[in-house]
Amino acid sequence: MNIRATCPNCGDVVLPREAMQVRLCAEDRSGTYNFVCPQCRTAVSKNAEDRIVQLLVAGGVKLDIWHLPAEIFEERVGPPITHDDLLDFHIQLQQEDWMADLLA
């Protein structure tokens, strides 16, 4: 079975279901479908509502369920990191003993 999709460069393209993948986030149920355009070889990723996810999976497209990183759910303490903090860290990484300084 072939699937019709839209490439941002080429417009409508037809590809085999094996050339497409559906990704679904387990936590928030957001979905995308991904494929490489058979004409221009551009990697394409598009948001997919639940109805589209269901249609594609029912049509034989491989489903990949993924999880948000655990760090997203960690409690945040302290002030936000600033640009100056990042610059200081970058400068620190230029030193030979940067790891010892961080661990101290």
C-alpha positions as a Markdown table, in Angstrom:
| # | Residue | x | y | z |
|---|---|---|---|---|
| 1 | Met | 0.0 | 0.0 | 0.0 |
| 2 | Asn | 1.3 | 3.4 | -0.9 |
| 3 | Ile | 0.7 | 6.6 | 1.0 |
| 4 | Arg | 0.4 | 10.2 | -0.3 |
| 5 | Ala | 2.3 | 12.8 | 1.6 |
| 6 | Thr | 3.4 | 16.4 | 1.0 |
| 7 | Cys | 7.0 | 17.4 | 0.7 |
| 8 | Pro | 7.7 | 21.1 | 1.3 |
| 9 | Asn | 9.9 | 21.2 | -1.8 |
| 10 | Cys | 8.2 | 18.8 | -4.2 |
| 11 | Gly | 4.5 | 19.0 | -3.2 |
| 12 | Asp | 2.5 | 15.7 | -3.2 |
| 13 | Val | 4.6 | 12.5 | -3.3 |
| 14 | Val | 3.7 | 8.9 | -3.1 |
| 15 | Leu | 5.8 | 6.5 | -1.0 |
| 16 | Pro | 5.4 | 3.0 | 0.4 |
| 17 | Arg | 4.2 | 2.7 | 3.9 |
| 18 | Glu | 7.5 | 1.2 | 4.9 |
| 19 | Ala | 9.2 | 4.6 | 4.1 |
| 20 | Met | 7.1 | 6.4 | 6.7 |
| 21 | Gln | 7.2 | 6.4 | 10.5 |
| 22 | Val | 4.7 | 7.7 | 13.0 |
| 23 | Arg | 6.0 | 8.9 | 16.4 |
| 24 | Leu | 3.7 | 9.3 | 19.4 |
| 25 | Cys | 4.7 | 10.8 | 22.7 |
| 26 | Ala | 3.5 | 8.6 | 25.5 |
| 27 | Glu | 3.0 | 11.5 | 28.0 |
| 28 | Asp | 1.1 | 14.1 | 26.0 |
| 29 | Arg | -0.1 | 12.0 | 23.0 |
| 30 | Ser | 1.4 | 14.4 | 20.5 |
| 31 | Gly | 2.1 | 12.8 | 17.2 |
| 32 | Thr | 4.3 | 13.3 | 14.1 |
| 33 | Tyr | 4.8 | 11.4 | 10.9 |
| 34 | Asn | 8.2 | 11.4 | 9.3 |
| 35 | Phe | 9.6 | 10.3 | 5.9 |
| 36 | Val | 12.4 | 11.1 | 3.4 |
| 37 | Cys | 11.0 | 12.5 | 0.2 |
| 38 | Pro | 11.6 | 10.0 | -2.6 |
| 39 | Gln | 12.3 | 12.8 | -5.1 |
| 40 | Cys | 14.5 | 15.4 | -3.4 |
| 41 | Arg | 15.7 | 13.2 | -0.4 |
| 42 | Thr | 14.6 | 15.9 | 2.1 |
| 43 | Ala | 13.8 | 14.6 | 5.6 |
| 44 | Val | 10.2 | 15.7 | 6.4 |
| 45 | Ser | 8.5 | 15.7 | 9.8 |
| 46 | Lys | 4.9 | 16.9 | 10.2 |
| 47 | Asn | 2.6 | 17.2 | 13.2 |
| 48 | Ala | -0.2 | 14.7 | 13.2 |
| 49 | Glu | -3.5 | 14.9 | 15.0 |
| 50 | Asp | -4.7 | 11.7 | 16.7 |
| 51 | Arg | -7.0 | 10.9 | 13.8 |
| 52 | Ile | -4.1 | 11.0 | 11.3 |
| 53 | Val | -1.9 | 8.8 | 13.6 |
| 54 | Gln | -4.7 | 6.3 | 13.8 |
| 55 | Leu | -5.2 | 6.2 | 10.0 |
| 56 | Leu | -1.5 | 5.8 | 9.3 |
| 57 | Val | -1.0 | 3.1 | 11.9 |
| 58 | Ala | -4.1 | 1.3 | 10.6 |
| 59 | Gly | -2.6 | 1.5 | 7.2 |
| 60 | Gly | 0.5 | -0.3 | 8.3 |
| 61 | Val | 2.9 | 2.5 | 9.0 |
| 62 | Lys | 5.3 | 1.7 | 11.8 |
| 63 | Leu | 4.5 | 3.3 | 15.2 |
| 64 | Asp | 7.3 | 4.5 | 17.5 |
| 65 | Ile | 6.2 | 5.5 | 21.0 |
| 66 | Trp | 8.7 | 7.7 | 22.8 |
| 67 | His | 8.9 | 9.3 | 26.2 |
| 68 | Leu | 9.7 | 12.8 | 27.3 |
| 69 | Pro | 13.0 | 13.1 | 29.2 |
| 70 | Ala | 12.7 | 12.6 | 32.9 |
| 71 | Glu | 14.4 | 15.9 | 33.5 |
| 72 | Ile | 11.3 | 17.7 | 32.3 |
| 73 | Phe | 9.5 | 16.6 | 35.4 |
| 74 | Glu | 12.2 | 17.4 | 37.9 |
| 75 | Glu | 11.6 | 20.2 | 40.3 |
| 76 | Arg | 13.6 | 23.3 | 39.4 |
| 77 | Val | 15.4 | 25.2 | 42.1 |
| 78 | Gly | 17.6 | 28.3 | 42.0 |
| 79 | Pro | 17.6 | 31.1 | 39.6 |
| 80 | Pro | 17.4 | 30.5 | 35.8 |
| 81 | Ile | 20.7 | 30.2 | 33.9 |
| 82 | Thr | 21.7 | 33.4 | 32.2 |
| 83 | His | 23.8 | 34.2 | 29.2 |
| 84 | Asp | 26.6 | 35.3 | 31.5 |
| 85 | Asp | 26.5 | 31.9 | 33.2 |
| 86 | Leu | 26.9 | 30.2 | 29.9 |
| 87 | Leu | 29.8 | 32.4 | 28.9 |
| 88 | Asp | 31.5 | 31.8 | 32.3 |
| 89 | Phe | 31.0 | 28.0 | 31.8 |
| 90 | His | 32.4 | 28.2 | 28.2 |
| 91 | Ile | 35.5 | 30.0 | 29.6 |
| 92 | Gln | 35.9 | 27.5 | 32.3 |
| 93 | Leu | 35.8 | 24.6 | 29.8 |
| 94 | Gln | 38.8 | 26.2 | 28.1 |
| 95 | Gln | 41.0 | 25.5 | 31.2 |
| 96 | Glu | 42.9 | 22.3 | 31.5 |
| 97 | Asp | 41.6 | 21.5 | 35.0 |
| 98 | Trp | 38.0 | 22.4 | 34.3 |
| 99 | Met | 36.6 | 19.1 | 35.6 |
| 100 | Ala | 38.4 | 19.5 | 38.9 |
| 101 | Asp | 37.1 | 23.0 | 39.3 |
| 102 | Leu | 33.5 | 21.9 | 38.7 |
| 103 | Leu | 33.8 | 19.0 | 41.2 |
| 104 | Ala | 35.3 | 21.3 | 43.9 |
